[in-house]
Amino acid sequence: MKITKSMVWLVMILLGMAVCIAGISQNHLLLGTSVAYGANDADEDKGKEEKQDGAEKKEEPCPECPECPDPAKVVLEGLEKKKQAIEEERQAMEREKKELEQYAAQVDEKLESLATLRKQIQEDMALLDQKKSRKEMEADRKFEAKLAKLVKMYTGMKPKNAAAIINKMDLAVAQDIFLRMRGESASKILGFVDAEKAAKISEFLAYKK
């Protein structure tokens, strides 16, 4: 086969491209190795720093933890507080009870005073009624005595003269006088009394006798 110029140039181009590709691949390999070594060095340095920090931290003293409370002591303190609260409540109730007893005693005393006052008022009213009754009885006795005198006086007079006085007398008084007269004397005097007044006196006597 005859080798031409164009074929030579093509081979040279392909060789050049192969050389370039090989160089690029080698550079990538070297770069990757460098990066790996660099990463390893960084990791080693970081590990050394962490070890140093850990050593320094281990050297620092650990702060003391707070002491846990004793459960039994906590329960006892709670019971003591509850007992104190119950005692305070009991004392408050005792004070209220004493105050209520004092109020009750005061109310009873006032009720007793009111009962005594009521009894006194009732006794005074009864005494007043008795006095009033005695006065009324005395007044009635005196009135009856006066009427008796008038009856005796009018029956001793002439019927015409007695009738003239009775005509001028209050009707109620005249009725009371005729009520206490004997029938014969009353009829004689009424014969001379004013007809209208005599009718009223007769009507009164009819209902009373």
Secondary structure, DSSP 4 states (H G I P E B T S, - for coil): -PPPHHHHHHHHHHHHHHHHHHHHHHHHHHHHHHHHHHHHHHHHHHHHHHHHHHHHHHHSPPPPPPPPPPHHHHHHHHHHHHHHHHHHHHHHHHHHHHHHHHHHHHHHHHHHHHHHHHHHHHHHHHHHHHHHHHHHHHHHHHHHHHHHHHHHHHHHS-HHHHHHHHHHS-HHHHHHHHHHS-HHHHHHHHTTS-HHHHHHHHHHHHHH-
